[in-house]
């Protein structure tokens, strides 16, 4: 069921499934998903910070970083992925 609490994600574009340099992409944090809320509760229950990336956080390559960051304040990561894919398919 998803990533473990200790998963640290390397710069791997969530949209393209490709590695990239951190100097050419961005890590975006999206609105809370159900999975993110559960993760946060587990962190709070543990009474400490946990290593790894929050499940509502994703790396995006240079081609998709701006769109991801723009959507991060209004959508969950899954909603944003759908929105970006829809826009990419139009071009």
C-alpha positions in Angstrom: 0.0 0.0 0.0 2.0 3.0 -1.3 5.4 4.1 -0.2 6.7 3.2 3.2 7.4 6.0 5.7 11.1 5.9 5.1 11.0 6.3 1.3 13.1 9.1 0.0 12.2 9.8 -3.7 15.0 10.6 -6.1 14.4 13.3 -8.8 12.1 11.1 -11.0 9.4 13.0 -12.8 6.0 11.8 -11.6 4.6 12.6 -15.0 7.2 11.2 -17.4 8.8 8.5 -15.1 12.2 9.7 -16.0 15.2 10.7 -13.9 16.5 14.2 -14.1 18.9 16.5 -12.3 17.5 18.4 -9.3 18.9 21.6 -10.9 16.4 21.2 -13.7 13.2 20.3 -11.8 11.2 21.0 -8.7 9.7 19.2 -5.7 6.0 20.2 -5.3 3.8 19.6 -2.3 0.1 19.3 -3.1 -3.2 19.6 -1.2 -3.7 16.8 1.3 -5.0 13.5 0.0 -6.5 10.7 2.1 -3.2 8.9 1.9 -1.3 12.0 3.0 -3.6 12.5 6.0 -3.0 8.9 7.1 0.8 9.4 6.7 0.7 12.6 8.8 -1.3 10.8 11.5 1.3 8.0 11.6 4.0 10.7 11.9 2.1 12.4 14.7 1.5 9.1 16.5 5.2 8.3 16.3 5.9 11.6 18.1 8.7 12.5 15.8 9.5 13.4 12.3 9.9 10.7 9.7 12.4 10.3 7.0 11.3 10.5 3.4 8.9 12.5 1.3 5.3 13.2 2.2 3.0 11.2 -0.1 1.5 14.4 -1.4 4.9 15.5 -2.6 6.3 14.8 -6.1 9.3 15.6 -8.3 8.6 17.2 -11.6 11.0 17.7 -14.5 11.7 21.1 -16.0 9.0 20.6 -18.6 6.2 20.0 -16.0 7.5 21.8 -12.9 5.8 25.1 -13.5 2.4 23.5 -14.1 2.8 21.2 -11.1 3.7 24.1 -8.7 0.7 26.2 -10.1 -1.7 23.3 -9.4 -0.2 22.3 -6.0 -2.2 25.0 -4.1 -5.6 23.9 -5.5 -5.3 20.2 -6.3 -4.2 16.9 -4.9 -1.2 15.2 -6.6 -3.5 12.8 -8.4 -5.8 15.6 -9.6 -2.8 17.6 -10.8 -1.3 14.6 -12.7 -4.6 14.2 -14.5 -4.8 18.0 -15.3 -1.2 18.1 -16.6 -1.6 15.0 -18.7 -4.7 16.5 -20.2 -2.8 19.7 -21.1 0.1 17.7 -22.5 -2.2 15.6 -24.7 -3.6 18.8 -26.3 -0.2 19.8 -27.6 
